[in-house]
């Protein structure tokens, strides 16, 4: 779907985290209090090319960063251990180069065989 809508072949989804504001749970400590000064849970999620969620991991403490959240998620563990059902590498359209299918994420996520992230912007010249 990413190929037909966004001209991005081999893309399986876009991964990110959404902070959902909550009332502080009874007997909770600062695990739910985030860097933006409110209580939240973080929902790591994946969306398809039509902006529809395909994967959601519910209930991560709001104090965690996006990177820490994804590293502790089951989907990331499955991706890292190559247990996630990802199609085998294929050639790009009109090319002879075999390229893996991948998810895209922001710079807080680690680079993996099937997880593409942009340059962080640090240490880049003009």
C-alpha positions in Angstrom: 0.0 0.0 0.0 2.9 2.4 0.7 4.1 1.9 -2.9 0.7 2.8 -4.5 0.0 5.8 -2.1 3.4 7.2 -1.2 5.7 5.7 -3.9 7.7 3.8 -1.2 8.0 0.2 -2.2 8.9 -2.5 0.4 7.6 -0.3 3.3 5.4 -2.3 5.8 4.5 0.6 8.1 5.5 3.6 10.1 6.3 3.1 13.8 6.1 5.7 16.5 4.7 6.3 20.0 1.7 8.3 21.1 1.4 9.7 24.6 -2.1 9.5 26.0 -2.8 11.8 29.0 -4.3 9.9 32.0 -5.4 10.6 35.5 -2.7 9.4 37.9 -3.5 5.8 38.9 -4.1 5.1 42.6 -0.8 4.2 44.4 1.2 5.1 41.3 4.7 6.5 41.6 6.4 8.7 39.1 6.5 6.0 36.3 3.5 7.6 34.7 4.8 11.2 35.0 6.5 12.2 31.8 9.0 14.9 30.7 6.1 17.1 29.6 4.8 17.4 33.2 1.7 15.3 33.0 0.7 11.7 33.6 0.5 9.5 30.6 0.9 6.0 29.1 2.8 5.6 25.9 1.3 3.5 23.1 3.9 2.3 20.6 2.1 1.8 17.4 2.5 1.1 13.7 0.3 2.7 11.0 -0.2 1.7 7.4 -0.2 4.1 4.4 -3.8 5.0 5.0 -3.0 6.2 8.6 -4.7 3.2 10.2 -3.2 1.4 13.1 -2.0 -2.1 12.5 -0.1 -2.8 15.7 -0.6 -1.2 19.2 1.2 -2.1 22.4 -0.9 -0.8 25.3 0.1 0.3 28.8 3.8 1.5 28.7 4.7 3.9 31.5 4.6 7.5 30.4 8.1 8.3 31.7 9.8 6.1 29.1 11.2 7.6 25.9 10.0 6.4 22.5 13.3 4.5 22.1 13.0 2.7 25.4 9.4 1.9 24.7 10.1 0.3 21.3 13.1 -1.7 22.6 10.9 -3.2 25.4 7.9 -4.0 23.1 7.1 -7.5 21.9 7.0 -6.4 18.3 10.5 -5.0 18.5 11.8 -8.2 20.2 10.2 -10.3 17.4 11.7 -8.0 14.7 15.2 -8.2 16.3 15.0 -12.0 16.7 13.6 -12.3 13.2 10.4 -13.9 14.5 8.1 -11.3 12.9 6.4 -12.4 9.7 8.1 -10.2 7.2 8.2 -11.1 3.5 11.6 -12.1 2.0 13.7 -9.5 0.2 12.6 -8.6 -3.3 13.8 -6.5 -6.1 12.6 -2.9 -6.3 10.4 -2.1 -9.3 12.4 -1.6 -12.4 15.6 -2.7 -10.7 17.8 -5.7 -10.1 18.7 -4.9 -6.6 17.2 -7.0 -3.9 15.9 -4.9 -0.9 14.4 -6.0 2.4 10.8 -5.1 3.4 11.0 -2.6 6.2 9.2 -0.4 8.7 10.2 3.3 9.1 10.7 5.1 12.4 12.1 8.3 13.8 15.7 8.7 15.0 15.0 7.5 18.5 14.6 3.9 17.3 17.5 1.6 16.6 18.6 0.7 13.1 17.7 -3.0 12.3 17.6 -5.0 9.1 13.9 -4.3 8.8 13.7 -0.9 10.5 14.8 2.1 8.6 15.5 5.4 10.4 16.6 8.8 9.1 19.9 10.5 9.9 19.7 12.1 13.3 20.8 15.5 12.1 23.7 15.5 14.6 27.2 15.9 13.2 25.9 16.7 9.7 27.4 19.7 7.9 25.3 22.2 5.9 
